Amino acid sequence: EQETTGKTGSIEVSDNTTYYAKANDITPPVCTLESTEPTGGEVEPSGTVKVVINCTDNSGSISNDLTKNNIEVTYDGEEGTADTTVDSGTTIDNGKKYTITLTNFSSTGLLSTTIKAETLKDASNNGNIALPITTGIKIKNAFGGQDLLKKANSSDKTYSNGNKNEMFEFHHEATDQKGENTDYRYIGDNPYNYVTFNGEQAGWRIIGVFEDPSSKESEGNATKKIKLIRTTSIGSYSWDNVDEPNSGTNWYFGSNSWTRPSAINVVLNETYWNSTSGFCPLCRQSCSCGNDCACCKGAPTTSCNFTANGLKNSQNYIENMKWYLGEMNTYQIGAEAFYNIERSNTPSGWIGSLVSGNSNVGLMYPSDYGFAFGKGFGQTTCYEKNLNNCSSEATQNWLVDPSNITWTITPWTSSPGRHTDVAFVEPNCLRGNDALRQHAVRPVVYLKSDIKIRNGDGSRNNPYQLSAD
């Protein structure tokens, strides 16, 4: 009998000698998952994933290091790419621990990393085999507005030294209803934020890019949505003309509760949403107390027809969203103060009102108007302290309709017990008055996160074009 050793090869037998094989220890290095950051869940394509792996070998050591060029990335098993960095590794029993950082993901689906075969060697020069390491993290569908974010001004830019055509960054501390977050907004007099939507050429404008209020992810990984406002009004209507007196008086101001639902909520989310015809609320006038529409009973309407410009054919682009409904008791405050109160836990005092509500279509917030003065565009006094005092720049704010008073979605109370007023934007300031009054209605919607911007530069003559594909 003769003994031979080796990993591979053949033996030529020329006599009757019996050979038997004694294999060397050829167990290759093996890498296993220790942890990920975040731990499971979903991550935006623009987010970051950290993968910690332990690579060990029975020989007790690994003779070379892992580099970014040795790592392959797959999404639901399909090959893709990601920007990858790898630390230098730390020594552990029988091997090394590595942290792999992945960003800028090229696709969506369940993320796996694979160490290419023969990358890591043990003391006997045995190389690892290629086994996928599943992270348990899913990369979300790509945010369609990613190109908008890439063009946005960095946080240190102001209106004087930034790109006035693109979005500016605003950071917000946590409120009662919303955690700490960052959004991106168009500001100034005429940014490049026009978009063709609902078949209306340059008929809508982008307010900005916002974190989804329903998202449970941490800042940076939360789902983002593009928020649009119609360039012009769909008509002048009462916000609400409910036929109920206020606080036992004989005056009928309407209700400021969006979730009641208000009359304009019904119009926007039923008649306008479904592109049908119906009846829209009006102010009451010409009764026994004169022409003040607040002193008359009844809930008059006018016929309104949205078959040509309603949203029926665009519903697959629009996300049903949470709208914040905190009630104001002053409008002589700045944009950030408005933002905080809108997201407070103080609802309209109208019986049954909620601090938030979901719907497909809403209206702008007072803070949307206020932040358009930000980053040094408008008066410091106006932007930071008093949106009721913006006269010198107000008509230059791109959100202002210089010919109309425009409703917001936000309830306002002018005195204790009176929950009948709503905030609105005038051509030169922000104020509030009875929900019963008739003002311009400019619908606001959020796009689904996977709606993509295909063409255009956002100017009025070359508006952004949207695609659901």
N, C-alpha and C positions, 0 to 999 in steps of 0.2 A: 504494500500500500504506500502511496505517495500523497503528500499534502500540497495543495496549491492555494494561493490567496489572490484576491483581486476584486475589482469592482465590476469589470466587464471583460470580454474577450472570449477566446476559445482555446481548447487544448486538442492537439493532434495526437491520437492514440496509435502507436505503431507496434505495441506488444500486448501481452496479457496483463500488464500492470493495472491495478485498480486505483483510480484517482477519486478523491472526494474534495469538495469545495468548502473552504472556510471563509465566509464573507467578512470583510472589514466592517466596522461601524460606519455605515454610510447614511445614517439618518440626517437629512438636511436641516438647516435652520428653519424655524417655524415662527410666524408672526401672528399674534392674537390681539383682539381688541380689548383695551382696558377701559376706555371711557370716551365720550364725545361731549362737545359743547356746541350747541345746546344738547340736552339729553333727549333725543327723539324729537318728534313733532315735525313742523314744517319750517322751511327757511326760504326767504325770497332769493331769486337768482343773484341779487346784488348783496346778499348777506354773507356771513362768514361761518364756516364750520371748522372746529378743531377736533382732530382724531388722535388719540393717544394709543400707541400700540407697543406691545412687548415682543421683542424678537429674541428667541433663545435657541440654544443648541446643546445637545447632550455632551459635546466635547468640552463645554464650559466656557466657550468664548466665540465671538464673531470677529473676524479679522479685518473687516472693512465697514465703511459707513454707508448709510442710506442717503440718497440725494433726490431732489425733485424730479430729475430725469428718469428715475427708476419707478415712478408711480404712475399707474394708469387709473383713469376715472370712468365709471360707467353709471348710467341712469336707467333704472329698470332693466339692467343687463345689456343696454346698448352703449357702445363706446362714445365717449364725449371728452370734453376738456374742462379744466379749471385752472386758475392761477394758483400755483402750489409752492409752498415753502416748507422746508423740513429743518428742524433744529439739529444740532450736532450729536444729539443722543446722550443719555446718561447711563452709566454702568449699573446693571442689576445682576442678580444671580444668573449665571449661565448665558449672559447676553447683554442687550441694550434696550432702553426705552426711548422711543421717538415720539415727538409731537409734530403732526402734519397739519398745516393750516391751508384751507381751501377757500378761495373766493372767486367771483366772476364766473359763475357756473354757466355752461353752454347749453344746458338742456334742463328738463324737468323729470321728476320721478324719484324712485328710491336710490339714494346715493351709496355707491360702493367704491372702495379703493383697493387696488391690487398692486402688490410689489412684484415687479417683473421677475420672471424666472432667472435664476443664476445671478441675482443681484448681490445677495449677502452670502458670504463664504464662512465656513467654519475652519478650524485649524487644519483639517485634512483637505481643504479646498473643495468641500462639497457645497454646492449652491442650493439656495432655497427653490422650492417649486412655487408656481404662481397660483395662489388661492385668493379669491375675492374676500375682502373684509367688509361686511355689510354694516353701515353705520346706524341703521334704523331711522335715518333722517330723510324726509322727502323734500326735494327742491320744488317749490311751487311753480305754477305756470308763470311765465315771464310777464312782468308788469309792462303793459303796453306803452306807458309813458316814460320808460327808462331813458329814452333819448332826451326828453324834456329835462329830466334831473341832471343828465350829463352836461347840459348847457346852462344849468342854473348857476347863479352867482354864489360864491363861497360865503361863509358866515361873516367874514370880516369886510365884505364889500358893502358900500353904501350907494345911494342913488347918484352921488356925484362922481364916484370912481368905478362903479360897476357897469355892466351891460344893461342899459335901460330896457332893452327889448325882451330880456329873459327874466325868469323868476328869481326872487330873493328869498333867503332862508330866514325863518323865524322859529325861535325856540320857546317853548311854553313849560312852565312848571305844572305840577299835578293840580287838578281841580277836584271837586267832589265827584264828578262823573268820569273824568278822563285823566289817565296817567301822564307823566312827563312825556313830551313828544316834540317832534320837529316837523313843521310843514313848510311848503314852498309856495310863494304867492307872486302874482304879477302886480306891480305897483306903478304909480305914476300916471301920466296923461294918456299915453297911447302905446302900450307894450304890444309885442307881437304874440297875441293870444287868440287870434280869430280862428275859428274852426268851422268847417262845413259839416253840419249834423242835421239829421231829420229832413234831408233834402233841401236844406236852406243854406245857400251859398254865403259863407261868412256870417251866418245868422246866429251864431253862438260864440261866446268867448270863454276862455278857461280862467276860472278864478285862481286855481292852483292845484297842487297835489297834496293830498292829505292822508293820514293814517286812517284806516277803517275803524270807526268807533267800536265795532263789535269784535275787533281782533284781540286775541288774548296773548299775542306775542309781545316780547319786549321791544323797546324802542330800537329801531333799525331793522328789525325783522318783521314788523307788523305789515300787514297787507296795505298797499297804497292804492288810492283812487284819484282819478282826475275829476274835478268838479267844474261843471259848466253852468253858465247863466245865459239865458236868451238875450240877444243884443237889444231887442225891442220888446215892448209889452204885448201881451195877447188881448189886452182890453183894460178898461178902468172899471173896477168892481169893488163892492164892499168886501172887507176881510171876513166880516160876519154880520148878519142882521137878524139874529135870533129875536123872536117876539116875546122877550121876557124883560120885565123892569129890573133896574139895578137897585139893590139894597132897599126895596120897599118903596122907591120913588115912582113917579109917573114918567120917568125918562128911560128911553130904550136905546142903549148905546151899543148893543151887541155884546158878544162874549169874546174874550181874548184867549180862549182855550183851543189850541190847535187840535188836540186829541178828542174834543167833545163829539164829533169833529166840527171844526168851523166850516162855514159855507164855502170859503175859498179852497179849503182842503178837499172838500167833496168835488168841487169843479175840477181842480187840478188832477186828482187821483181817480176820477171816474170819467167825466165828460172829456176833458182834454187828453187824458191817458189813453182812452179808447177811441179817440178821433170820432166822436159822435156829436150830435147837436143836443141842446137842452136849454136849461135856464140858469142864468148867473145872477148873483145877488146885487141889489141896488140899495142906495140910501133912500130913506123915506122922506118925502117932502110934501109941501102944500096941504097941510092939515090945519086944524083949528088954532094952533099956536104959531102959525106963520111958516116960514120956509126952513126952519131948523129941523133937519131930518131926525134928530134924536128924540123929539117929543111925540112922535106919531107911532101908533100901533101898526101892526102889519109887517109883512116881510116881502116887499115887492121884488120882482125879478125882471130880467129882460132875456129875450131869446139870444142864445149864443151858439155858434156853429164852428166846430173844430174839425170837421171832416177833411179839410184840406191841409191844416197845419198841426193837427194833433200828433200824438206820439205812438199810435198803433203800430206803425211799420218800423219803429226804432226801439221797441220794448226789449229786444234781445241785447241791446247795448247798455241798458240801464240797470243799476243795482238797487234793490230795495234797501234803504239805509236807515240808520238811527239818526234822528234829528234832535238836538238839544233844545230844551224849552224852558230854561230858567227864566223867572220873571224879574224884570228891572223895576226899580223904584226911582231911577234918575237917568237922564241921558247926558248929564254934564260930567262925564267921566271919559277916560281915554280908551284906546282900542284894547289893550290887554285887560283892563278892568271889565270891559264888556265881555270879552272872551271868557273870563272866569265866571261871571254871573250867568251867562248863557249855559254854562256847563255846571251850574250849582244844583243843589238839591232843593231849590225853592221854586215850586211850580206856580202856575197861575192859581190865584185863590178861588177861581171859579170851581164850583163843586165837581169833584171827579177828575180834575185835571191831573196830568202826569208830568214828570220832569223830563221825559223824553218820549218819543214815539217813532215808529217805523213807517215809512211811506216811500213810494217810488219818486214822487215829485215834491219839492218843497220851495222855499224862498230863501233869499240870502239872509245872513246874519248881520246885525249892526257891526260886529267886529270885522266882517269882510270889507265893509265900507271903510272902517277905520284903518285897517292894516294897509290898504292901498295908499295911505298917506305916509307909510313907514319908511325907514331907512334914509331919512333925511329929505324925502320928497316934499312933505307938507310942513305946516307950522308945528314946532315942538309942542306948543300949548294945545293945539287941536289934537294931534296924534296921541300925546301922552296924558292929557288932562281933561279935555272937553271937546267931544265930537259935535257939540252944539255950537262950536265957535270955529268954523273952518272956512269962513266966507272967502278969503283971498285965494285959496287954491281949490275950493270945493268943485267948481265947474270943470277943473282940469283933471279931477279924479276920474279914471276911466270907467268906474262903476256907476257914476252918476248919469242919469238921464236928464239933461238940462231943460227938457221941456215938460217933465212930469214929476210928481211926487210918487215914490215907489215903495210898495209895502216890503217889510221884512217878515220873518217868521216869528219874531220875538215878542212875547207879551210884556206889557208895561203897566204899572199901576201908578196913577197920579195922586192917590190919597188912600189911606187905610180903608179896606172894605170895597174899594172900587177896582174890579178886575175886568175892565171893559176896553182898555186901551192897548194899542199895538204900536211898536216902533216903526218909523218909516224914514226914508231918505228924501230930503228935499234937495233942490238944486244947489243949496249953499250950506246945508247943515243936516244933522240928524235930530229928529224929534219924535213925539208920540201923540196919539189922539185916539178918538173913538174907533173901535173896530168897524162901526157902522159906515164910516166915511168911504167915499169912492176914490181909490188911487190906482196907479198902474200896477199890473201884475206881470212880473218877469219870472217865468219858471226856472228852477234850479234843479239839476240832476247830477248824480254821480255815475260815472261810467264803470262798467265791470273792469276788473284789474287786467284782464287779458285783451281788452280792446286796444288795438295798435294804431299808432300814427304812421301812415305810410308816406305821405308826400306833403309838400308845402313848407313854408317857413314861418307861418303864423301871422304874416302881414295881411291887411285887408284884401289886397289884390292877389295874394297867394296863400290862402288860409290852409291850415292843416287839414288833411283828409284822413278819415278814420276807416278802419277795417276790423271786422269781427273774425277774419280768417287767420 
